[in-house]
C-alpha cells in the first residue's frame, strides 16, 4: 500500500474537508483518507496501482491547491 502525503492550501472548513474525503474515497483503490484542517494536510492510503496524478486531480477539483 502507498501512503501519499500532501500539504495543501484551501482546507478552510469542515465542508471542504468532507468534499475532499468524499472525492478521494470515490477513487477505486483508495483505502483510507486523513484530512487535517489544522495542519492543512491530506494523507491518502491507496493501492500501488493508483497514480499520484489521479489523487492530486481529485484534490484540486474540490478547490484546494497542492503546495510544492
C-alpha positions as CSV (number, residue, x, y, z in Angstrom):
1,X,0.0,0.0,0.0
2,X,1.2,3.5,-0.8
3,X,0.9,6.4,1.6
4,X,0.8,9.8,-0.1
5,X,1.1,13.0,1.9
6,X,0.2,16.4,0.7
7,X,0.4,19.9,2.1
8,X,-2.4,21.9,0.7
9,X,-4.0,25.4,0.8
10,X,-7.7,25.9,0.7
11,X,-8.7,23.5,3.5
12,X,-10.8,26.2,5.2
13,X,-13.6,24.4,6.9
14,X,-15.5,21.1,7.6
15,X,-17.5,21.3,4.4
16,X,-14.3,21.4,2.2
17,X,-12.8,18.6,4.4
18,X,-15.9,16.5,3.7
19,X,-15.8,17.2,0.0
20,X,-12.1,16.2,-0.3
21,X,-12.7,13.0,1.7
22,X,-15.7,12.1,-0.5
23,X,-13.8,12.8,-3.7
24,X,-10.8,10.7,-2.7
25,X,-12.9,7.8,-1.3
26,X,-14.7,7.6,-4.6
27,X,-11.5,6.6,-6.3
28,X,-11.3,2.8,-6.6
29,X,-8.3,1.5,-4.7
30,X,-8.2,4.3,-2.1
31,X,-8.2,2.6,1.3
32,X,-8.1,5.5,3.8
33,X,-8.1,9.3,3.8
34,X,-6.9,11.5,6.6
35,X,-7.6,15.3,6.3
36,X,-6.1,17.5,9.0
37,X,-7.6,21.0,8.9
38,X,-5.2,22.4,11.5
39,X,-2.1,21.4,9.6
40,X,-3.7,21.7,6.1
41,X,-2.5,18.2,5.2
42,X,-4.1,15.3,3.4
43,X,-2.7,11.7,3.7
44,X,-4.0,9.0,1.4
45,X,-3.5,5.3,1.7
46,X,-4.0,3.5,-1.6
47,X,-3.1,0.5,-3.7
48,X,0.1,0.7,-5.7
49,X,-1.9,0.7,-8.9
50,X,-3.3,4.2,-8.4
51,X,-1.2,7.1,-9.8
52,X,-0.5,10.2,-7.7
53,X,-1.8,12.3,-10.5
54,X,-5.3,10.8,-10.1
55,X,-5.3,11.7,-6.4
56,X,-3.9,15.2,-7.0
57,X,-6.5,16.0,-9.6
58,X,-9.3,14.9,-7.2
59,X,-7.9,17.2,-4.5
60,X,-7.6,20.2,-6.9
61,X,-11.1,19.7,-8.3
62,X,-12.5,20.4,-4.9
63,X,-10.7,23.8,-4.9
64,X,-7.6,23.0,-2.9
65,X,-4.1,23.7,-4.1
66,X,-1.2,21.3,-3.5
67,X,1.9,23.0,-2.1
68,X,5.3,22.2,-3.5
